[in-house]
Amino acid sequence: VHVSPEGGFQIEVFQRNMSTPVEGNISLCFDEVCSGIGGPDGWRSGSKDATNVAETFVITDKDVAALAVERMIANNKLEVVHGPYGSEMRARFSLRGVTAALNAIEQHYKDR
């Protein structure tokens, strides 16, 4: 999770063996409740600063990122489902400590 220069958050997801460039659909599942990230305007392959970063995608839709951060705070597990239908990959993350980490990030930016 990165704080966006325009305000709000940007979220990058990295997974070993993720297709490069990332293709297909992407869904975020918080404690098994899933929602898809919109088409080409919702995310892009690569990192927040570069498109040529392997095994990574960034959520570019500010509203989706804000909702994801809210759900990270409120839930225990995140599963990112990505790839072409029928051959999806799954990346599982524990959300333990997310609130403390986000508070630390926010404080860091306030102290600058």
Secondary structure, 3 states (H helix, E strand, C coil): CEECCCCCEEEEEECCCCCCCCCCEEEEEECCEEEECCCCCCEEECCCCCCCCCCEEEECCHHHHHHHHHHHHHCCEEEEEEECCCCCEEEEEECCCHHHHHHHHHHHHHCC
